């Protein structure tokens, strides 16, 4: 059985590269967003009788051309593999000067695009309003 490969143009624009300084500026903006919205709203003191995992912190970092938002969970179950673990729940794909796509992680670890061609402030507003990004 022969295999043939052809090149087909995709509708997905190519990822853009940022300088180190631009990445640091975007991380600082995202950290401010986490500090003002996510941490006060979704991080609570540990429950008295923790039966389930609970959120203890949020972080943000670059992974390629994606700015990834991560939630850190704690588990007090004696059978837990680790007392702390991290799960990425959102990412911003950088596609051009102040053009981002907002992605959400599904239950099966696949990423889906929820919004396209947003500015950074619009992406943060969408994360505030959209229940996909709430805990």
N, CA, C and O atoms as a GROMACS GRO file, in nm:
protein
  540
    1UNK      N    1   0.085  -0.117   0.000
    1UNK     CA    2   0.000   0.000   0.000
    1UNK      C    3   0.089   0.123   0.000
    1UNK      O    4   0.173   0.138   0.089
    2UNK      N    5   0.073   0.208  -0.096
    2UNK     CA    6   0.157   0.328  -0.105
    2UNK      C    7   0.093   0.442  -0.025
    2UNK      O    8  -0.029   0.452  -0.012
    3UNK      N    9   0.179   0.525   0.026
    3UNK     CA   10   0.132   0.642   0.101
    3UNK      C   11   0.179   0.767   0.030
    3UNK      O   12   0.295   0.777  -0.010
    4UNK      N   13   0.091   0.860   0.016
    4UNK     CA   14   0.127   0.986  -0.044
    4UNK      C   15   0.092   1.097   0.052
    4UNK      O   16  -0.013   1.095   0.117
    5UNK      N   17   0.179   1.193   0.061
    5UNK     CA   18   0.158   1.308   0.147
    5UNK      C   19   0.153   1.432   0.061
    5UNK      O   20   0.234   1.451  -0.029
    6UNK      N   21   0.056   1.516   0.088
    6UNK     CA   22   0.048   1.642   0.016
    6UNK      C   23   0.040   1.755   0.116
    6UNK      O   24  -0.003   1.736   0.230
    7UNK      N   25   0.081   1.870   0.076
    7UNK     CA   26   0.077   1.988   0.161
    7UNK      C   27  -0.053   2.063   0.131
    7UNK      O   28  -0.084   2.090   0.016
    8UNK      N   29  -0.127   2.095   0.236
    8UNK     CA   30  -0.253   2.167   0.223
    8UNK      C   31  -0.248   2.287   0.315
    8UNK      O   32  -0.211   2.275   0.432
    9UNK      N   33  -0.287   2.401   0.263
    9UNK     CA   34  -0.288   2.522   0.344
    9UNK      C   35  -0.399   2.513   0.449
    9UNK      O   36  -0.511   2.471   0.419
   10UNK      N   37  -0.367   2.552   0.570
   10UNK     CA   38  -0.462   2.545   0.680
   10UNK      C   39  -0.516   2.684   0.710
   10UNK      O   40  -0.453   2.785   0.677
   11UNK      N   41  -0.634   2.689   0.771
   11UNK     CA   42  -0.690   2.817   0.813
   11UNK      C   43  -0.626   2.870   0.940
   11UNK      O   44  -0.641   2.987   0.973
   12UNK      N   45  -0.556   2.784   1.012
   12UNK     CA   46  -0.491   2.826   1.136
   12UNK      C   47  -0.368   2.908   1.102
   12UNK      O   48  -0.279   2.861   1.031
   13UNK      N   49  -0.360   3.031   1.154
   13UNK     CA   50  -0.243   3.113   1.124
   13UNK      C   51  -0.120   3.059   1.196
   13UNK      O   52  -0.133   2.993   1.299
   14UNK      N   53  -0.001   3.088   1.144
   14UNK     CA   54   0.120   3.039   1.210
   14UNK      C   55   0.141   3.111   1.344
   14UNK      O   56   0.101   3.226   1.362
   15UNK      N   57   0.203   3.040   1.435
   15UNK     CA   58   0.233   3.100   1.565
   15UNK      C   59   0.340   3.208   1.548
   15UNK      O   60   0.432   3.194   1.468
   16UNK      N   61   0.326   3.314   1.623
   16UNK     CA   62   0.422   3.423   1.620
   16UNK      C   63   0.516   3.410   1.738
   16UNK      O   64   0.481   3.352   1.841
   17UNK      N   65   0.632   3.464   1.722
   17UNK     CA   66   0.732   3.457   1.829
   17UNK      C   67   0.742   3.591   1.897
   17UNK      O   68   0.736   3.696   1.833
   18UNK      N   69   0.757   3.586   2.027
   18UNK     CA   70   0.775   3.706   2.108
   18UNK      C   71   0.916   3.710   2.161
   18UNK      O   72   0.981   3.607   2.178
   19UNK      N   73   0.964   3.831   2.186
   19UNK     CA   74   1.094   3.844   2.251
   19UNK      C   75   1.080   3.810   2.399
   19UNK      O   76   0.969   3.802   2.452
   20UNK      N   77   1.192   3.792   2.464
   20UNK     CA   78   1.191   3.760   2.606
   20UNK      C   79   1.122   3.870   2.687
   20UNK      O   80   1.051   3.841   2.783
   21UNK      N   81   1.143   3.995   2.648
   21UNK     CA   82   1.084   4.108   2.722
   21UNK      C   83   0.933   4.115   2.703
   21UNK      O   84   0.859   4.147   2.796
   22UNK      N   85   0.888   4.085   2.581
   22UNK     CA   86   0.744   4.084   2.556
   22UNK      C   87   0.676   3.971   2.634
   22UNK      O   88   0.566   3.988   2.686
   23UNK      N   89   0.742   3.856   2.640
   23UNK     CA   90   0.687   3.745   2.717
   23UNK      C   91   0.677   3.781   2.864
   23UNK      O   92   0.576   3.750   2.929
   24UNK      N   93   0.780   3.846   2.918
   24UNK     CA   94   0.778   3.885   3.059
   24UNK      C   95   0.666   3.985   3.086
   24UNK      O   96   0.602   3.980   3.192
   25UNK      N   97   0.641   4.076   2.992
   25UNK     CA   98   0.533   4.173   3.009
   25UNK      C   99   0.397   4.103   3.010
   25UNK      O  100   0.310   4.138   3.090
   26UNK      N  101   0.378   4.004   2.921
   26UNK     CA  102   0.250   3.932   2.918
   26UNK      C  103   0.231   3.849   3.045
   26UNK      O  104   0.119   3.840   3.097
   27UNK      N  105   0.338   3.789   3.095
   27UNK     CA  106   0.329   3.712   3.220
   27UNK      C  107   0.295   3.804   3.336
   27UNK      O  108   0.216   3.766   3.423
   28UNK      N  109   0.353   3.924   3.338
   28UNK     CA  110   0.322   4.019   3.445
   28UNK      C  111   0.174   4.059   3.440
   28UNK      O  112   0.109   4.068   3.545
   29UNK      N  113   0.121   4.083   3.321
   29UNK     CA  114  -0.022   4.115   3.308
   29UNK      C  115  -0.109   3.998   3.354
   29UNK      O  116  -0.210   4.018   3.422
   30UNK      N  117  -0.070   3.876   3.317
   30UNK     CA  118  -0.148   3.758   3.356
   30UNK      C  119  -0.139   3.735   3.507
   30UNK      O  120  -0.238   3.696   3.569
   31UNK      N  121  -0.023   3.758   3.566
   31UNK     CA  122  -0.008   3.745   3.712
   31UNK      C  123  -0.098   3.845   3.785
   31UNK      O  124  -0.158   3.813   3.888
   32UNK      N  125  -0.106   3.966   3.732
   32UNK     CA  126  -0.194   4.067   3.791
   32UNK      C  127  -0.340   4.021   3.782
   32UNK      O  128  -0.417   4.039   3.876
   33UNK      N  129  -0.376   3.962   3.669
   33UNK     CA  130  -0.512   3.909   3.652
   33UNK      C  131  -0.539   3.797   3.752
   33UNK      O  132  -0.646   3.793   3.812
   34UNK      N  133  -0.443   3.706   3.769
   34UNK     CA  134  -0.460   3.599   3.867
   34UNK      C  135  -0.473   3.655   4.008
   34UNK      O  136  -0.555   3.608   4.088
   35UNK      N  137  -0.393   3.755   4.039
   35UNK     CA  138  -0.393   3.814   4.174
   35UNK      C  139  -0.523   3.887   4.204
   35UNK      O  140  -0.570   3.885   4.317
   36UNK      N  141  -0.583   3.950   4.102
   36UNK     CA  142  -0.704   4.029   4.126
   36UNK      C  143  -0.834   3.950   4.109
   36UNK      O  144  -0.934   3.983   4.172
   37UNK      N  145  -0.834   3.846   4.026
   37UNK     CA  146  -0.959   3.773   4.001
   37UNK      C  147  -0.957   3.631   4.057
   37UNK      O  148  -1.042   3.597   4.140
   38UNK      N  149  -0.863   3.549   4.014
   38UNK     CA  150  -0.868   3.407   4.048
   38UNK      C  151  -0.836   3.378   4.195
   38UNK      O  152  -0.911   3.306   4.260
   39UNK      N  153  -0.729   3.432   4.246
   39UNK     CA  154  -0.690   3.398   4.384
   39UNK      C  155  -0.792   3.442   4.487
   39UNK      O  156  -0.826   3.363   4.575
   40UNK      N  157  -0.845   3.566   4.483
   40UNK     CA  158  -0.946   3.602   4.583
   40UNK      C  159  -1.076   3.523   4.569
   40UNK      O  160  -1.146   3.499   4.668
   41UNK      N  161  -1.109   3.484   4.448
   41UNK     CA  162  -1.240   3.423   4.425
   41UNK      C  163  -1.240   3.271   4.444
   41UNK      O  164  -1.337   3.216   4.495
   42UNK      N  165  -1.134   3.203   4.403
   42UNK     CA  166  -1.136   3.057   4.398
   42UNK      C  167  -1.041   2.987   4.496
   42UNK      O  168  -1.052   2.866   4.514
   43UNK      N  169  -0.950   3.060   4.558
   43UNK     CA  170  -0.862   2.998   4.657
   43UNK      C  171  -0.922   3.024   4.794
   43UNK      O  172  -0.937   3.139   4.835
   44UNK      N  173  -0.955   2.918   4.864
   44UNK     CA  174  -1.016   2.928   4.997
   44UNK      C  175  -0.929   2.850   5.096
   44UNK      O  176  -0.847   2.767   5.055
   45UNK      N  177  -0.947   2.875   5.224
   45UNK     CA  178  -0.874   2.795   5.322
   45UNK      C  179  -0.912   2.647   5.311
   45UNK      O  180  -1.021   2.616   5.264
   46UNK      N  181  -0.824   2.558   5.352
   46UNK     CA  182  -0.856   2.415   5.340
   46UNK      C  183  -0.982   2.380   5.419
   46UNK      O  184  -1.002   2.431   5.529
   47UNK      N  185  -1.065   2.294   5.365
   47UNK     CA  186  -1.185   2.254   5.438
   47UNK      C  187  -1.149   2.172   5.562
   47UNK      O  188  -1.042   2.112   5.569
   48UNK      N  189  -1.238   2.170   5.659
   48UNK     CA  190  -1.212   2.100   5.784
   48UNK      C  191  -1.197   1.949   5.761
   48UNK      O  192  -1.109   1.885   5.818
   49UNK      N  193  -1.283   1.895   5.678
   49UNK     CA  194  -1.277   1.752   5.647
   49UNK      C  195  -1.266   1.737   5.495
   49UNK      O  196  -1.367   1.711   5.429
   50UNK      N  197  -1.146   1.754   5.439
   50UNK     CA  198  -1.133   1.754   5.292
   50UNK      C  199  -1.149   1.614   5.233
   50UNK      O  200  -1.060   1.529   5.244
   51UNK      N  201  -1.262   1.593   5.171
   51UNK     CA  202  -1.289   1.465   5.105
   51UNK      C  203  -1.241   1.467   4.960
   51UNK      O  204  -1.204   1.364   4.904
   52UNK      N  205  -1.242   1.587   4.900
   52UNK     CA  206  -1.205   1.602   4.760
   52UNK      C  207  -1.083   1.694   4.747
   52UNK      O  208  -1.042   1.758   4.844
   53UNK      N  209  -1.027   1.700   4.628
   53UNK     CA  210  -0.917   1.792   4.600
   53UNK      C  211  -0.969   1.935   4.605
   53UNK      O  212  -1.086   1.959   4.576
   54UNK      N  213  -0.882   2.029   4.641
   54UNK     CA  214  -0.922   2.168   4.647
   54UNK      C  215  -0.809   2.256   4.594
   54UNK      O  216  -0.692   2.219   4.603
   55UNK      N  217  -0.845   2.371   4.538
   55UNK     CA  218  -0.748   2.462   4.476
   55UNK      C  219  -0.673   2.538   4.584
   55UNK      O  220  -0.732   2.592   4.677
   56UNK      N  221  -0.538   2.542   4.570
   56UNK     CA  222  -0.457   2.617   4.666
   56UNK      C  223  -0.384   2.734   4.602
   56UNK      O  224  -0.344   2.827   4.673
   57UNK      N  225  -0.366   2.734   4.469
   57UNK     CA  226  -0.296   2.846   4.405
   57UNK      C  227  -0.315   2.838   4.254
   57UNK      O  228  -0.360   2.737   4.199
   58UNK      N  229  -0.279   2.948   4.187
   58UNK     CA  230  -0.281   2.958   4.041
   58UNK      C  231  -0.146   3.010   3.995
   58UNK      O  232  -0.079   3.084   4.066
   59UNK      N  233  -0.107   2.970   3.874
   59UNK     CA  234   0.017   3.021   3.817
   59UNK      C  235   0.001   3.034   3.666
   59UNK      O  236  -0.096   2.986   3.606
   60UNK      N  237   0.098   3.101   3.606
   60UNK     CA  238   0.096   3.122   3.461
   60UNK      C  239   0.240   3.110   3.410
   60UNK      O  240   0.334   3.155   3.476
   61UNK      N  241   0.255   3.049   3.291
   61UNK     CA  242   0.388   3.038   3.231
   61UNK      C  243   0.373   3.020   3.080
   61UNK      O  244   0.265   2.986   3.031
   62UNK      N  245   0.482   3.041   3.008
   62UNK     CA  246   0.482   3.022   2.864
   62UNK      C  247   0.516   2.878   2.832
   62UNK      O  248   0.603   2.818   2.895
   63UNK      N  249   0.446   2.823   2.735
   63UNK     CA  250   0.477   2.691   2.681
   63UNK      C  251   0.474   2.705   2.530
   63UNK      O  252   0.368   2.692   2.468
   64UNK      N  253   0.589   2.731   2.469
   64UNK     CA  254   0.595   2.760   2.326
   64UNK      C  255   0.533   2.897   2.300
   64UNK      O  256   0.575   2.996   2.360
   65UNK      N  257   0.434   2.903   2.213
   65UNK     CA  258   0.364   3.028   2.183
   65UNK      C  259   0.235   3.042   2.263
   65UNK      O  260   0.152   3.128   2.232
   66UNK      N  261   0.218   2.960   2.364
   66UNK     CA  262   0.097   2.961   2.445
   66UNK      C  263   0.128   3.010   2.586
   66UNK      O  264   0.224   2.966   2.649
   67UNK      N  265   0.046   3.102   2.633
   67UNK     CA  266   0.051   3.146   2.771
   67UNK      C  267  -0.047   3.057   2.847
   67UNK      O  268  -0.168   3.067   2.827
   68UNK      N  269   0.006   2.972   2.933
   68UNK     CA  270  -0.075   2.868   2.996
   68UNK      C  271  -0.108   2.904   3.141
   68UNK      O  272  -0.021   2.943   3.219
   69UNK      N  273  -0.236   2.890   3.176
   69UNK     CA  274  -0.285   2.914   3.311
   69UNK      C  275  -0.302   2.780   3.381
   69UNK      O  276  -0.362   2.688   3.327
   70UNK      N  277  -0.248   2.770   3.503
   70UNK     CA  278  -0.246   2.643   3.575
   70UNK      C  279  -0.304   2.660   3.714
   70UNK      O  280  -0.277   2.760   3.781
   71UNK      N  281  -0.383   2.563   3.756
   71UNK     CA  282  -0.436   2.559   3.892
   71UNK      C  283  -0.361   2.452   3.969
   71UNK      O  284  -0.338   2.342   3.919
   72UNK      N  285  -0.322   2.485   4.092
   72UNK     CA  286  -0.254   2.388   4.178
   72UNK      C  287  -0.355   2.336   4.281
   72UNK      O  288  -0.419   2.414   4.351
   73UNK      N  289  -0.366   2.206   4.288
   73UNK     CA  290  -0.461   2.141   4.378
   73UNK      C  291  -0.387   2.070   4.491
   73UNK      O  292  -0.272   2.028   4.475
   74UNK      N  293  -0.453   2.059   4.604
   74UNK     CA  294  -0.403   1.980   4.716
   74UNK      C  295  -0.498   1.864   4.741
   74UNK      O  296  -0.618   1.874   4.719
   75UNK      N  297  -0.441   1.756   4.786
   75UNK     CA  298  -0.520   1.637   4.817
   75UNK      C  299  -0.472   1.582   4.950
   75UNK      O  300  -0.354   1.551   4.967
   76UNK      N  301  -0.564   1.569   5.044
   76UNK     CA  302  -0.527   1.515   5.175
   76UNK      C  303  -0.564   1.368   5.189
   76UNK      O  304  -0.556   1.312   5.299
   77UNK      N  305  -0.602   1.307   5.082
   77UNK     CA  306  -0.637   1.166   5.085
   77UNK      C  307  -0.511   1.084   5.116
   77UNK      O  308  -0.407   1.108   5.053
   78UNK      N  309  -0.515   0.990   5.209
   78UNK     CA  310  -0.395   0.911   5.240
   78UNK      C  311  -0.350   0.822   5.124
   78UNK      O  312  -0.234   0.781   5.120
   79UNK      N  313  -0.438   0.793   5.030
   79UNK     CA  314  -0.402   0.710   4.915
   79UNK      C  315  -0.356   0.793   4.795
   79UNK      O  316  -0.330   0.737   4.689
   80UNK      N  317  -0.345   0.925   4.810
   80UNK     CA  318  -0.306   1.011   4.698
   80UNK      C  319  -0.160   0.985   4.660
   80UNK      O  320  -0.077   0.958   4.746
   81UNK      N  321  -0.131   0.993   4.532
   81UNK     CA  322   0.006   0.974   4.486
   81UNK      C  323   0.096   1.090   4.526
   81UNK      O  324   0.214   1.072   4.553
   82UNK      N  325   0.037   1.209   4.531
   82UNK     CA  326   0.112   1.328   4.567
   82UNK      C  327   0.021   1.423   4.643
   82UNK      O  328  -0.098   1.430   4.613
   83UNK      N  329   0.074   1.497   4.741
   83UNK     CA  330  -0.014   1.590   4.813
   83UNK      C  331  -0.054   1.711   4.730
   83UNK      O  332  -0.157   1.772   4.757
   84UNK      N  333   0.027   1.746   4.629
   84UNK     CA  334  -0.002   1.860   4.540
   84UNK      C  335   0.011   1.815   4.396
   84UNK      O  336   0.096   1.733   4.362
   85UNK      N  337  -0.074   1.870   4.309
   85UNK     CA  338  -0.061   1.848   4.165
   85UNK      C  339  -0.116   1.968   4.091
   85UNK      O  340  -0.196   2.045   4.144
   86UNK      N  341  -0.071   1.984   3.966
   86UNK     CA  342  -0.110   2.099   3.884
   86UNK      C  343  -0.186   2.051   3.761
   86UNK      O  344  -0.159   1.945   3.704
   87UNK      N  345  -0.284   2.134   3.720
   87UNK     CA  346  -0.362   2.107   3.600
   87UNK      C  347  -0.378   2.237   3.524
   87UNK      O  348  -0.425   2.337   3.579
   88UNK      N  349  -0.339   2.237   3.396
   88UNK     CA  350  -0.361   2.355   3.312
   88UNK      C  351  -0.508   2.359   3.272
   88UNK      O  352  -0.565   2.258   3.231
   89UNK      N  353  -0.567   2.477   3.284
   89UNK     CA  354  -0.711   2.487   3.253
   89UNK      C  355  -0.740   2.584   3.140
   89UNK      O  356  -0.849   2.579   3.083
   90UNK      N  357  -0.646   2.671   3.105
   90UNK     CA  358  -0.667   2.767   2.997
   90UNK      C  359  -0.534   2.801   2.934
   90UNK      O  360  -0.429   2.791   2.997
   91UNK      N  361  -0.538   2.843   2.809
   91UNK     CA  362  -0.417   2.892   2.743
   91UNK      C  363  -0.455   2.998   2.641
   91UNK      O  364  -0.563   2.993   2.581
   92UNK      N  365  -0.366   3.091   2.624
   92UNK     CA  366  -0.381   3.196   2.524
   92UNK      C  367  -0.278   3.172   2.415
   92UNK      O  368  -0.158   3.173   2.441
   93UNK      N  369  -0.325   3.150   2.293
   93UNK     CA  370  -0.235   3.133   2.180
   93UNK      C  371  -0.207   3.268   2.117
   93UNK      O  372  -0.300   3.341   2.083
   94UNK      N  373  -0.079   3.301   2.103
   94UNK     CA  374  -0.039   3.430   2.046
   94UNK      C  375  -0.024   3.416   1.896
   94UNK      O  376   0.058   3.337   1.849
   95UNK      N  377  -0.103   3.494   1.818
   95UNK     CA  378  -0.101   3.483   1.673
   95UNK      C  379  -0.063   3.611   1.601
   95UNK      O  380  -0.061   3.614   1.478
   96UNK      N  381  -0.033   3.717   1.673
   96UNK     CA  382   0.006   3.842   1.610
   96UNK      C  383   0.003   3.954   1.711
   96UNK      O  384  -0.026   3.932   1.829
   97UNK      N  385   0.034   4.074   1.665
   97UNK     CA  386   0.036   4.187   1.759
   97UNK      C  387  -0.101   4.205   1.826
   97UNK      O  388  -0.197   4.247   1.763
   98UNK      N  389  -0.106   4.173   1.952
   98UNK     CA  390  -0.227   4.182   2.034
   98UNK      C  391  -0.343   4.103   1.974
   98UNK      O  392  -0.457   4.149   1.973
   99UNK      N  393  -0.314   3.982   1.923
   99UNK     CA  394  -0.415   3.889   1.872
   99UNK      C  395  -0.395   3.755   1.942
   99UNK      O  396  -0.292   3.690   1.926
  100UNK      N  397  -0.495   3.715   2.018
  100UNK     CA  398  -0.487   3.591   2.094
  100UNK      C  399  -0.610   3.506   2.068
  100UNK      O  400  -0.719   3.558   2.041
  101UNK      N  401  -0.591   3.376   2.075
  101UNK     CA  402  -0.702   3.281   2.077
  101UNK      C  403  -0.709   3.225   2.217
  101UNK      O  404  -0.606   3.195   2.278
  102UNK      N  405  -0.829   3.209   2.268
  102UNK     CA  406  -0.850   3.157   2.403
  102UNK      C  407  -0.892   3.011   2.395
  102UNK      O  408  -0.992   2.978   2.331
  103UNK      N  409  -0.816   2.925   2.460
  103UNK     CA  410  -0.839   2.782   2.459
  103UNK      C  411  -0.878   2.736   2.599
  103UNK      O  412  -0.834   2.794   2.698
  104UNK      N  413  -0.961   2.633   2.606
  104UNK     CA  414  -0.998   2.571   2.733
  104UNK      C  415  -0.965   2.422   2.726
  104UNK      O  416  -0.974   2.360   2.620
  105UNK      N  417  -0.928   2.366   2.839
  105UNK     CA  418  -0.898   2.223   2.845
  105UNK      C  419  -1.025   2.147   2.883
  105UNK      O  420  -1.092   2.180   2.980
  106UNK      N  421  -1.054   2.045   2.803
  106UNK     CA  422  -1.172   1.962   2.829
  106UNK      C  423  -1.140   1.852   2.928
  106UNK      O  424  -1.024   1.836   2.968
  107UNK      N  425  -1.240   1.778   2.968
  107UNK     CA  426  -1.224   1.669   3.064
  107UNK      C  427  -1.135   1.558   3.011
  107UNK      O  428  -1.078   1.483   3.091
  108UNK      N  429  -1.121   1.545   2.879
  108UNK     CA  430  -1.040   1.440   2.820
  108UNK      C  431  -0.901   1.489   2.778
  108UNK      O  432  -0.835   1.426   2.696
  109UNK      N  433  -0.858   1.601   2.834
  109UNK     CA  434  -0.726   1.662   2.810
  109UNK      C  435  -0.707   1.711   2.667
  109UNK      O  436  -0.592   1.722   2.622
  110UNK      N  437  -0.812   1.740   2.596
  110UNK     CA  438  -0.801   1.802   2.465
  110UNK      C  439  -0.832   1.950   2.479
  110UNK      O  440  -0.914   1.990   2.562
  111UNK      N  441  -0.765   2.032   2.397
  111UNK     CA  442  -0.787   2.177   2.400
  111UNK      C  443  -0.889   2.215   2.293
  111UNK      O  444  -0.885   2.162   2.182
  112UNK      N  445  -0.979   2.306   2.327
  112UNK     CA  446  -1.075   2.358   2.230
  112UNK      C  447  -1.068   2.510   2.231
  112UNK      O  448  -1.046   2.572   2.335
  113UNK      N  449  -1.087   2.569   2.115
  113UNK     CA  450  -1.086   2.715   2.103
  113UNK      C  451  -1.225   2.767   2.139
  113UNK      O  452  -1.325   2.724   2.083
  114UNK      N  453  -1.229   2.861   2.233
  114UNK     CA  454  -1.357   2.922   2.270
  114UNK      C  455  -1.374   3.061   2.213
  114UNK      O  456  -1.487   3.107   2.195
  115UNK      N  457  -1.264   3.130   2.185
  115UNK     CA  458  -1.272   3.264   2.128
  115UNK      C  459  -1.146   3.290   2.045
  115UNK      O  460  -1.038   3.242   2.077
  116UNK      N  461  -1.162   3.368   1.938
  116UNK     CA  462  -1.051   3.398   1.848
  116UNK      C  463  -1.034   3.548   1.830
  116UNK      O  464  -1.128   3.625   1.849
  117UNK      N  465  -0.914   3.586   1.794
  117UNK     CA  466  -0.879   3.726   1.764
  117UNK      C  467  -0.918   3.822   1.875
  117UNK      O  468  -0.987   3.921   1.851
  118UNK      N  469  -0.874   3.793   1.995
  118UNK     CA  470  -0.901   3.879   2.110
  118UNK      C  471  -0.777   3.959   2.146
  118UNK      O  472  -0.664   3.916   2.120
  119UNK      N  473  -0.798   4.074   2.206
  119UNK     CA  474  -0.686   4.143   2.269
  119UNK      C  475  -0.663   4.077   2.404
  119UNK      O  476  -0.744   3.996   2.449
  120UNK      N  477  -0.554   4.112   2.470
  120UNK     CA  478  -0.525   4.051   2.600
  120UNK      C  479  -0.631   4.088   2.703
  120UNK      O  480  -0.673   4.002   2.781
  121UNK      N  481  -0.674   4.212   2.704
  121UNK     CA  482  -0.777   4.253   2.800
  121UNK      C  483  -0.912   4.187   2.768
  121UNK      O  484  -0.986   4.153   2.859
  122UNK      N  485  -0.943   4.169   2.640
  122UNK     CA  486  -1.067   4.098   2.603
  122UNK      C  487  -1.060   3.951   2.645
  122UNK      O  488  -1.161   3.894   2.686
  123UNK      N  489  -0.942   3.891   2.633
  123UNK     CA  490  -0.926   3.751   2.674
  123UNK      C  491  -0.948   3.737   2.825
  123UNK      O  492  -1.012   3.642   2.870
  124UNK      N  493  -0.895   3.831   2.902
  124UNK     CA  494  -0.915   3.827   3.047
  124UNK      C  495  -1.063   3.850   3.082
  124UNK      O  496  -1.115   3.787   3.174
  125UNK      N  497  -1.129   3.939   3.010
  125UNK     CA  498  -1.272   3.962   3.033
  125UNK      C  499  -1.353   3.836   2.999
  125UNK      O  500  -1.448   3.803   3.070
  126UNK      N  501  -1.316   3.767   2.893
  126UNK     CA  502  -1.384   3.643   2.857
  126UNK      C  503  -1.363   3.536   2.964
  126UNK      O  504  -1.455   3.460   2.995
  127UNK      N  505  -1.243   3.530   3.020
  127UNK     CA  506  -1.215   3.433   3.127
  127UNK      C  507  -1.295   3.465   3.253
  127UNK      O  508  -1.335   3.375   3.326
  128UNK      N  509  -1.318   3.594   3.279
  128UNK     CA  510  -1.402   3.632   3.394
  128UNK      C  511  -1.546   3.589   3.374
  128UNK      O  512  -1.612   3.544   3.468
  129UNK      N  513  -1.597   3.603   3.252
  129UNK     CA  514  -1.739   3.581   3.225
  129UNK      C  515  -1.774   3.436   3.191
  129UNK      O  516  -1.886   3.392   3.219
  130UNK      N  517  -1.682   3.363   3.132
  130UNK     CA  518  -1.713   3.230   3.080
  130UNK      C  519  -1.701   3.124   3.190
  130UNK      O  520  -1.596   3.115   3.254
  131UNK      N  521  -1.803   3.044   3.214
  131UNK     CA  522  -1.797   2.942   3.320
  131UNK      C  523  -1.699   2.828   3.292
  131UNK      O  524  -1.670   2.750   3.383
  132UNK      N  525  -1.647   2.816   3.170
  132UNK     CA  526  -1.545   2.717   3.142
  132UNK      C  527  -1.421   2.740   3.229
  132UNK      O  528  -1.346   2.646   3.257
  133UNK      N  529  -1.399   2.863   3.270
  133UNK     CA  530  -1.277   2.898   3.343
  133UNK      C  531  -1.303   2.922   3.491
  133UNK      O  532  -1.217   2.979   3.559
  134UNK      N  533  -1.416   2.881   3.541
  134UNK     CA  534  -1.448   2.899   3.683
  134UNK      C  535  -1.438   2.765   3.756
  134UNK      O  536  -1.455   2.659   3.696
  135UNK      N  537  -1.411   2.771   3.884
  135UNK     CA  538  -1.391   2.649   3.964
  135UNK      C  539  -1.500   2.635   4.067
  135UNK      O  540  -1.500   2.539   4.144
   0.00000   0.00000   0.00000
